[in-house]
Amino acid sequence: MSDHHPAPLEPQTPLSYRDAGVDIDAGDALVDRIKPLAKRTMRPEVLGGIGGFGALFELSKKYKEPVLVSGTDGVGTKLKLAFQLNKHDTVGQDLVAMSVNDILVQGAESLFFLDYFACGKLDVDTAADVVKGIARGCELAGCALIGGETAEMPGMYPDGEYDLAGFAVGAVEKSDIIDGSKIVPGDVVLGLASSGAHSNGYSLIRKIIERAGVDMDSPFHGRPFRDVVMEPTRIYVKPLLALMQAMPGRVKGMAHITGGGITENVPRILRDALTARIDADAWLLPPLFQWLQMAGRVAEEEMYRVFNCGIGMVVIVSEEDAEAALQKLQAEGETVYRIGRIDTRREGEAQTIVG
């Protein structure tokens, strides 16, 4: 009768996790580097520090009927440029911005954030740079970097590459949820300036850069092109929370202009019977987008469907509140434009028309 046990191996050197490509010491070193960064983002509701199995957060007593709002996102193929340029200190802010700006549009204050960093081989300096950006984003949003996961997975990612995901949790008073249901014809659409391409459309941006053969260090409107194209996503949390506090109940709807651009994000907050008429002449298309359109010969319609085109956040208020809201946002440091108005939608008409 044959024996099905595997043949014993020849005596060999004992294997360790490090031999398999995972360096526990590097992971520990990273945690030590991260701790002071995370500490700067702490809020009084956080219980315990970094390093436990779960992160604890006590909900503030200021809410009568708190509703939790959560969001998750990544950075997309902007990471490919980060690898190519060896520039890792800004993508963390992009990561935070994508989630905190998303939950903000429902009126939520961001409370805490967790990140997931996955790589083939952990480079402590690179990972620390990424987390530095995440901590900076959390400070800008006023939320606590409460925990995260660093996964070292040999063979899963090419050398020097990693992936990022982030998770934000916020809270809003049930009666203060903003859902667009109060938007009516005649309301005004305000647009808040973006800081650049934010974190959307980078598959097309990379293709245009490649085709145009751009030197990433060449000057572009007074800055190296690499800095312009890697400019981190603007975080609108504090200015918009200040607006909602100053004008309670007056903000009727907000849209974070991400993938899908202006034409596909604004309809997400409009009832079927409404359309937003956006005046493309109300603001100047920033130089980066002018260049992308020209170098890639991108059609106008495609530009507004892929990119934010200089408008990173849309806020809808009534005509009578428009001027006060605009001034409040300017006082909070935002560049704001009146970019359009809400109209009754005609049959067969798109929900957002840019022209």
N, C-alpha and C positions, 0 to 999 in steps of 0.2 A: 504494500500500500504506500503510495507516494505521500511525502510530507509537504504540505502547502506552506509551511512557514518560510519567510524570506531568508535567504542565506545570510549568515552573520557577516558583518562588514569587517574588513581588515582593521586592525587598530589604527586609529588616526588621531590627529590633534583634536582635543575637545572643541566643540563649536560654541560660540557665544552669540548673543543677539547682535553685537557689534559686527561679528563676522558675516551675519546675514544682512547687514546694511543699516541697522537701526542703532543709533547712538543715544542711549539713555542719558548720558552725561551732558550731551549737547542740549537735550530737552530740558534738563534741570537748569543749565546755564541760561537758557532762554527765559524760563520762568523768573529767575532772579533779575534778569534785565527788564522784564515786563512789569514787575511789581510796582516800582516807583511811577511808571507811566500810568498804570491803572489807578493808582492811589490819587493822582491829580483829578480823576474824573468822578470820584466818589460823591454820593449823595447821602444825606442823613438816614434815608430809608434802607440803605444796604446793611445787612447783618452779616458779620464775618468777612474774611478777606479772600483773596485768590488762592486756590489750591484745594478747596474742598471738593466733594463729589458733585455737589449741586450748589447753585448760587442762590442766596436768600435775599428777598426784598420785601419789605413791609409796605403795604399800600397806605398812603397818607390819609389821615382822617379828614382832610379838606374836601374829599369827595363824599357826597350824600349817596349817589347811585353810580359808583364808578363802572365804566365799561372799558375792558382791556382791548386795545387795538394792536395787532401784531403785523410785522412785515418781514420778509426775507428776500435777499437778492445777492447777486455777485457783482463782479466788475466787468465781466465779458472779455472780449478780445483786446481791450485796452491793456490787459496784462501782457499780451504778446509784445507790445511796444516797450513795456517796462523791462521785459527780459532783454530785448534787443538793445535798449539804451542803458541797461544796468542802472535803472532809476526806480527805486522801490519805496521812496519816502512819501509819495503822494497817493498811491492807489488805495491805501487804508482809508483815507478821507473819502475817496469815491465810494468805497464799500459802505461806510456809515451813511453817507448822504443818500444813497439809493433807497435805503430802508426808512430812515427818519423823515425824509421829505415825503415819502409815500404815506406814512401813517399820520403825518401832520395835516394832510388835506381833509381828514375827517374830524379835525379839531383836536387831535390828541397831542398831549405833551409826551415826548419821549422820556421814558424812565430808565431803561437799561438796555444794554447791547451785549451780544455774544458773537464771537467770531470763530470761524473754522478755517484753519490754514493747513493745507495738505501739500506734501512734497515727496520727492523720491529720496533725497538726502538733505537733511536739515543743515542749512547754512545759518548759523546763529546771527551773524551780522545782517544778512538780508531779512530774516524773519523779524529781527528787532526793528529794522527800518520800517517794515510793513506795519508792525504794531504801533510804532511811533505815530504813523499816519492815522491809524484807527483811533488812538487815544486823542489825537488832535481833533478828529471829527467828533468824537464824543464830547470833548470840551465845548466845541462850537455849538453842539446840539443841546448841551446841558444834561446829557444822560450818562449814567455810570457804565463804565466798561467792567462788567460784573464777572465775566468768565469767558471761556472759549476752549478750543481744542486744537492742539498741534499734532497732526498725524504724519508720521514719517513712514512712507510706504515704498520701499525699494522696488524698482522695476515698474512702478505705476506712472511715473512722470519722467520726462527727459531731464538730464542734468541741468541745473540752473532754473528749472521751471517749477511753478507751484500753482495751486488754485485757491481761491478765496470765496467764502460765503459768509454772510452776516445775518443776524437776526435782531430785530428791534421790537421792544414791547413798550407801549405807551398807554396812557389812560385819558379818558375824557368823561366829563359829567354826562349822564344819559341825555339830559335835556339840551345839552350843547353840541350834540353830534351834528356835523355838517355833512349833508348828503345831496345837496343840490335841489331838493324838493321845493324850495321857496323861490327858485330862479324864475323870473317872468320876462316877457318881451319888454325891451326898454332898459334892462339892466346893463351895466357897463362892465366890459372886460378889461382888467388891468393886467399888464405883463411885467414881471420882474426879470431884470437882465440876468442872463446866465454868465458863468465865468469862462465859458468855452464850450467844447463839445460834450462836457460832462462825462458820461460813461456810456454813450449810445452812438451807434453807427460806426463803430471802430473797424468792423470788417471791411466796410466801404472806404473808410479813411486810410487804412493800411494799404488797400489796393491802389488808391489814388497816389499815395506817397511812393509806392513801389513803381507805378507806371511813370510818374513824373521824375523819378530818380533824384529825390530831394536830399540834399546834405542836411542832416538833422541839426548840425551845429550852425548852419547859415542864419544870419540875422533876419528876423521877420518882424517888421514894425517895432524895432528897438529891442527885441528879445531873441534869444536863440529859438529856432523853430521847435526844437525838442521841448522847451518849457511851455510854449504856447499850446502844443498838441497834448501835453501831459498835465496841463493846468487842472487841479482837482475840482470836483463838483462843488458848486456853491451850496451851503447848508442854510436853508431859509427859516429854520425852526424859531430862533429867538425873535427876529423881527415880526414874524407872523403871529406868534403867541402874544407879543406886545400889542399888535393891532387888534386881535380878538379880545384882549383884556380891556383895551381903551374903547372899543366899540362893540360891546357884547351883543351877540345876536345879529350883527349887521353883515358879517361875511356870509354870503349865501352859498358859495361854492369855490373850491380850489382844485386845480389840476397840476400835477407834477409832470412836466414835459420830458418824458423819457423815450424809450423805444416806441416808434409810431409817430414821433414828432407832435407838432401842434394839431394836425388834422385828425389824429386818432386818439389823442389823450383828452382833449376838451369834451368830446361827445360822451365820455364816461360819466360826466356829472350832469348831463342834460336829459330832461325828459324827452320822449320821442317827438313831442309837438314843437320842440324848440330847435333853433339853429344859432350858431355863433358866427357872426360876420366879422372876420378879422381883416384889418387894413394893413397890408404889408408895408405901406409907406409910413406907418406910425413910428417905426424905429428903423435905424440903419442896420443892415445886415453886417455883422462884425467881419473884419478882414479874413479871419480863418475860414469862415463859411463862404465868403466871396471867392477865396482861393480854391477851396474844395469844389465849388460849383464850376469854376472856370477850368481847373486842371483835370477834373473828372468828367467835364461836359455833362454835368448832372442836370436833368430837367427840373424846372422850378417846382413842379408838383411833387417830385421825388424828394427834393430838398426838405420841404415842409412835412413830408411823411416819414423821413428818416432821422433828421436832426432837429435840435431845439431852435436852430437858426437865431440864437441870441436871446431867446425867452425861455427861462428855466422853470418858471412857475406862473400860473395864471390864477388871478383872484377875481371873483365876480361879486359885485355889490350893486345896490340900487343907484340910480342916477344922482339922487340927493346926497348919498354918502360918498360918492366917488372922489370928490376933491379932498375931503377930510382923510379918507383912507390913503390916498396918494401921498398927502403931506406927512401922515404918520409914518408910512413906510420909508419915505425919503429921510425923515428924521432918524429912523433906525438904521440908516446907512445903505438902503437899497436904491438902485436905479430903477425907476418905474415909468411905464408908458401907458397911456390910454390906447389900447390896441384894437378895440372893437366894441360891438354891442350885441345883445341877444335879440333875436327876432322870431316871429312865428314861422315855423317851417312849412314850406310849400311842398306839395306832393312830389315825391321823387328827388327832393333836394337833399344834399349831404348835410350832416349835422354841424360841420364846421367848414366854412368857406373862406379860404385865404386869397385875397386879391387886392 
